[in-house]
């Protein structure tokens, strides 16, 4: 997506650098803690991370949706232009 449309890079940079970077750190720590034991405190932290992962997944999907929104609008515009052109051409043929 970014190779095809480099203008989207600044829109995603902060999300990728901050959110995904932090998420990766959290997942690494989660894995380490889950291997160490299951005290109440550790279990509570692990549960919070599991809940956060659902939020991260939702956020990533929303970010992708925002990035693709302009592509969808461009596609819709192209469809309308072609449809209008085809309607005009078919009217011309019936004359």
Secondary structure, 3 states (H helix, E strand, C coil): CCCCCHHHHHHHHHHHHHHHHHHHHHHHHHHHHHHHCCCHHHHHHHHHHHHHHHHHHHHHHHHHHHHHHHHHHHHHHHHHHHHHHHHHHHHHHHC
